[in-house]
Amino acid sequence: MTSRILLLAAMTCVLASGEQGEEVRLSGKVESDTRVPLVGARVVVQQTEADGLFVAYTDASGEFQIELPAPGSYRVTVEKAGFFPLHKVVQLEAGSAELVFTLVQARELVQRVEVSARPASVDMDTTAAPETVTGTDIVNIPYPTSHSFRNALRIVPGLVHDQRGGIHIDGGQENQTLYLLNGFNISDPVGGTFETRINVEAVQSIEVSSGMIPAEFGKASAGVLSVYTRSGDDRFRATATNFIPAPEYRKGLVLGNWVPRANLSGPIRRGRAWFSHSIDAEYINTVIEDLPKGQDRTSSWRLNNYLLTQWNLSPANILYVGALNSLWNAARSGLGALDPIETTVDRRARQWFVHIKDQAYLPRRVLFEWGYGANRTFGREIPQGQAIYRITPDGRQGNFFVDATRRAARDQLILNLFLPSFGAQGRHQLKTGFDINRVAYAQDVRRTGYETYRVDGTLRRRTVFVGPGEARVANYELAWYIQDHWRLRPSLLVQLGLRGDWDQLIHTWSWAPRIGLAWMPLTVKPIKFTGGFALTHDATHLRLFVRPLDQYSVTTYFRPDGTVERGPALARFSHPLDRLARPRYQNWFVALEREWIRGILWRADFTRRRGHNGFTYRNLLYAGQPSAPLTPNSGGFIVEAIYTLTNQRRDAYDAVGLTLKQTLSGGYGWLFHYCWSRARSNAVLDINLDDPIVAELNTGPMPWDTPHRVKAWGYFPTPWKNWAVAFLLEWRVGFPFSFVDDEGRVVGQVNAHRFPNFFELDLHMERHFEFRRHRWALRAGANNLTGHYNPQVVNNNIDSPRFMTFYGSTGRSINFRIRWLGRSQ
């Protein structure tokens, strides 16, 4: 009996060793056509349609490794957003095999590069659920103001634009998102908003991350919006769009908006260095339907220029250098149905941004990366005169009260180290780094004053400003992080991270742990469960900290008979820096993804976001107390308000979303997204000198809160050769707003009322053709095809005869676009 057992064990060992000898280890590298290693590329290996899939993702060096059960013929698919997928059949023998795959950037599909694009696939390389939109989607999908990159973000699921065009992710303020351009912080250095203008046709891809944000991203409690631009290759390419101006009929024949754009890319030295240069200009002619003729129009112009170069100094050393310049001039900015010409402001703005990044691939699969970015901004606001600004129940009169010059700067140094992967209960890929910033702001602001009037025309209050408006403030920021990409099994991924942030103003370290989990129990028609938690912090925006250094207001209140009721009353700002904590947010995220029938990818997700210790200014005195005590340097005024920066802000956001997406061959595809959400705060209105609204109770829904919204877009072929149809549909519950009285005070709860529901359908047809050995694309269509009334402004003064009158709907518009796509091959 014992001998039989030993013989059986020996035979088992022989068979096992034989099977082991037949195993195949496939490793390799994925790079772009300019030899840049591509991180996060998906490599799928399959022997037959009936077999399971073997999937791997490339690391920071672009390398991957897959264990296969036996030699044979395998179909390999390599894909990454923004690149054409690669399909290849390879014959693999027993042992080890190493391959290199080169992906080509997805450019104009009118070149008729026919590829068999794989449907959208479940990504097992991340525990987050980023929304990715390619540059091809941005060009193909119609939306109003199609030259505006900010407006192009409308096609991103989960992202909300408010009435002023502000960007909101996960219910957060615009400045609670981190905006990156090719890896560098491009947020406004003062307020943290997104003010950079980029040629939409220069964009390679956009990625929006929220919920479980990796530790490498800090000071972004709502999310991260990353923009990647196209690079050049060994072929010279040129495109141009809307290079012919056209007249329009808007209360008469006028020169329509003209937004020419051009792109040029190619080699500096073939095989070694390349460039990509994009330039766009815009002339905007605005006509306000609700104003009388002759006082109903204004114009503005803008010029943007971005140059990106790539230098392969050696096969293991790549250098990137880029420069962006933007100029803007807008006369009569702010013209509207309730704001005539005299109340407008002439605005001028400039931005310069330069960056350099060096990536060195060291021995043993170590990647070291350093970069420097410098951002400079300038803004000028010039009112039409020095007359007092008057706020009446029927609108505004007089001249705006702010005359300002503002300058800001950010210098950023980034250091990142990608360590080689190692095995310990799975495979670990560590990444660590530092982010060092200096941010500075200087202003010279001169304010006159404003008056508010009752409905009967009598003066209610007059506010003037005293003190110097010149101020300077600076801040140094330091961050360190470490992140572990831990793959326990091919179907199980854990991401662990820790981040620390310090800055000079808060003067304390803030630690932020992150953890995420992704599990895929099936490989055929895979389904993926994702969950995570991230503790995040807000940035220390200088706009908040400069207010105590700015002017302060003095207000006098009048009775209907013109006699003084109270005042002059002083209001000023202060910030106790030694008692402030950094705002923190707890983000919880869970999602379920699956590849459905016909390659449709669907995802259901839930997000919970809670904010504590948020920055907000609160009045330390009781509002409206005429007997408030005098303080030193008050000049004998009644001290009505001392607005002090506190950590009393609390935010809450909950959302449930459903997304369906299908990517078809030839660059076609469609998306459907529904979201229920709730965004609330106890600091809805921002207390500042330049906004005269007053609220006793500041709790309610945020101005961009929209409980239900639907977004859908598509780009489809037609039965006619070279013709395509594209559409964008958006429906949402109207944004909230508040009632105010003729004193400028909020009546009732903040944001207790809503605009009408918003609905817009944009439908366009496009034809690609060749003429005189050049490629062209001609598009025509209608925006807001149904003509649905979508107002943007409301008279919310309860004492006004025009109370609850809505204004600002753009109505139906016919649009044309012509694109020159270069010479035919």
Residue, then its C-alpha position, 0 to 999 in steps of 0.5 A: m500500500t505504501s509503495r502504491i502511494l509513493l508511486l502515485a505521488a511520484m507520478t503526480c510530481v512528474l505531471a506537475s513538473g511537466e505542466q509547469g514546464e508548459e507554462v508561459r510567462l508573457s511580459g513586455k512594455v506598452e509605449s506611445d508612438t513617441r516612446v513614452p511608457l504608458v502607465g495604466a494601459r490594459v493588456v488583455v490576452q485570450q486564446t479563444e472566445a470561450d476561454g477566460l481573459f488574462v488581464a494585466y495593467t502597465d506600471a509606471s515604467g509601462e511594463f506588464q507581466i501575465e502568467l498563461p497556462a500553456p503555449g499556443s496562439y493568443r489574441v492580445t488587445v492593448e488599450k488606453a483612453g486617448f489612444f487607438p486600441l491595438h489588436k495582435v495575434v501572437q504565437l507563444e512558446a513555453g517559457s518566457a516571452e517579451l513583447v513591446f506594443t506601441l499605441v498611436q494617439a487617437r487623432e482625427l478619425v476622418q483620416r479613415v484609420e479603420v480600427s476595430a475599437r474594443p467596447a468600454s471595459v471594466d478597469m481593474d487598475t484602480t479602486a476609484a471610478p474616474e470619468t474619462v472623456t477623450g479629445t475625440d469625444i470633445v470634438n464630436i459631441p455638440y454643445p453651446t459655445s463649442h470653442s470653450f473648454r469649460n463648456a466642453l466639460r458639460i459632457v462629463p458625467g457627474l459634473v455640474h455647471d452652475q448658472r455662471g458656468g462654475i464647475h462643481i464635482d461631488g457637490g463641492q465648490e469650484n475651488q474644492t477641485l484640483y485642476l491639473l494640466n499635464g500633471f501641474n496645478i493650473s488652478d487660479p493661485v488666489g481663489g482656486t477656481f478654473e480660469t485657464r483657457i485651452n484650445v479644445e482640439a488640443v486636448q488628448s483626454i480629460e479624467v475626473s476623479s472623485g470619491m476615493i482620491p489617490a494620496e498623490f492628490g491633495k487639497a482637493s476635497a471634491g475631486v481632481l480634474s486632469v487635462y492631458t494635451r496632445s503631443g506631436d509625432d514624426r508626421f507634420r499635422a495641421t488643422a483649422t476650425n471656424f476660420i471664416p466669420a459669418p453674420e447672424y441675425r440677432k435684433g438685426l444683422v450683426l457679425g456673429n461670434w467668431v472663434p477660429r482655432a488652429n493646431l500644428s504638430g510634428p517633429i523637431r528632430r525625427g525620432r527624438a523630439w516633437f512639438s504640438h502647438s495650438i492657438d485659438a482666438e475668439y470674438i464674442n458679440t453678445v446681444i441682450e434681448d431684454l434691453p432696448k436697441g442701442q444699449d443691448r450689445t457688448s463684445s469681447w475678444r480672447l487669444n490663447n496659445y499653448l506650446l508643448t514639446q517632448w525631447n527624448l534625451s535618451p531611451a531612458n530620459i524624457l524631457y517635457v517643456g510647455a508654455l501657455n499664454s492667454l489674453w482677454n479683453a471684455a468691454r461692458s462685462g456683466l451686461g444683462a437684463l437687470d444690468p444696463i451699460e452704465t453698471t458694467v465693468d471693462r475687464r482685462a486679464r492675462q495668464w502666463f504658465v510655463h512648465i518643465k518635467d523630466q522623467a528618468y528611468l533608472p535601473r531596476r525599473v525605478l522611475f524618478e520624475w521632477g518638474y517645475g511650473a510657474n503660473r502668473t495671472f493679472g486682472r484689471e476691472i474698470p467701472q464705467g465711472q465713479a457714480i454711486y452704484r444703486i440697487t433698486p427693486d427693478g435692477r441696478q443703476g449707476n456705476f459699479f463700485v469696484d476698481a481693481t488691479r490684481r496679480a497672483a503667482r504660483d511656483q510649484l516643484i514636484l518630485n515623484l519616485f516610482l519604486p520597483s514592484f515587489g512580492a509580499q502577499g501579492r504584488h506591491q507598487l509603491k509611489t512616493g513624492f513631494d509637492i512644494n508650492r509658493v503662492a502669492y497675491a497682491q491687489d490694489v482695490r478702490r471702492t466707491g459705494y452703493e445704495t439700496y432703494r425701496v420699491d417707492g424709490t426712497l433710499r434704504r441704506r448707503t454703504v461706502f468703503v474706507g481704508p487702503g485697498e492695497a494688500r499683499v499675502a503669500n503662503y508656502e505649502l509643502a506636501w508629502y505622500i506615499q501610495d501602495h498599489w497592492r494587487l493581492r490577486p489579478s481579481l483583487l486590488v487594494q490601494l493604500g495611501l497616506r498624505g501630509d499637508w503643511d502650509q505657512l498660514i495654518h502652520t500645522w501638519s494635516w494627515a490624510p489616509r486613503i484606502g480603496l478596494a476593487w474586486m472582480p469575481l468573474t472574468v467572462k462578462p466581468i463585474k467589478f465591486t469598488g469601495g473606498f474611503a478618503l480623508t481629504h483637506d481643502a486648500t488654504h485659498l488666499r482670497l479668504f485670507v486677504r479680506p482682513l487686509d482689505q478695505y472695510s465698509v461703513t453703512t448708514y440706514f435711512r427711514p422713508d422720510g430720509t432721516v438717519e435711522r442708524g449709523p454710520a455702522l462699521a463692518r470689518f474682517s479678521h482672521p485668528l490664524d493661531r486658532l484655525a484648523r484645516p478643513r477636512y472632508q470624509n469621502w465614502f464611495v461604492a460602485l458596481e460595474r459590469e460589461w453588459i450586452r453588446g459591449i455596453l458598460w454600466r455602472a451604479d455608484f453611491t457617494r457620501r461626502r461630509g465636510h467639517n471645519g470648513f472656512t467661513y466668515r461669521n459675525l461675532l456681534y449680533a447683526g443689527q445691534p446699534s448699541a454694539p461696543l466701540t473698538p479701538n481704531s473704529g473712528g467713532f463708528i458703531v461697530e455693526a459686524i466683525y466678520t471673523l474667519t472660523n471653522q464653523r462650515r459644515d457641508a453634506y453631499d449624497a449622490v446615487g448615479l447610473t451610467l451606461k456607455q458604449t464605444l463603437s468602432g470608428g470613434y462612434g459611441w454614446l453615453f447615458h447618465y442619471c444622478w440623484s444628489r443632495a448638496r447642502s451647507n450651513a455657509v451657502l452665501d459667501i460673506n465678502l465686501d463686494d456682494p451686498i446680500v445679507a442673510e441671518l440664517n445661512t443654511g440651505p441647498m447650495p446654488w448648484d444643487t439639482p436633485h435630479r439630472v439626466k445627461a446623454w450624448g452620442y455620435f453615430p454613423t448614418p446610412w449615407k457614406n461619410w455622414a454622421v449625426a451627433f447629439l447632446l441632451e441635458w435635463r435637470v431640476g432648476f437651480p435654487f435661489s433666494f428671495v430678497d427684500d428692498e434692503g438686500r436681506v434674504v427673506g425666508q430660508v436661503n435658496a428655498h426657491r428654484f428656477p424652472n427645470f432645464f432642458e436642452l437638446d442639441l442635434h447636429m449633422e456632419r459630413h467628411f469629404e475631400f476637396r482638392r486633396h484636402r480633408w474637410a468636415l462640415r457640420a450644421g445643426a441646432n442647439n436647444l432644438t425644442g426652444h425650451y425656455n431656460p432662464q439664467v436670471v430672475n428678479n428675486n426682489i419681493d418688493s419689485p413690480r417685476f418680482m419672479t420675472f425670469y430672463g436670459s434664455t438663449g432660445r433655439s440657435i442654428n450653428f455651423r462649423i467647418r474644419w480643415l483637417g490637413r492634406s490627404q495622404 
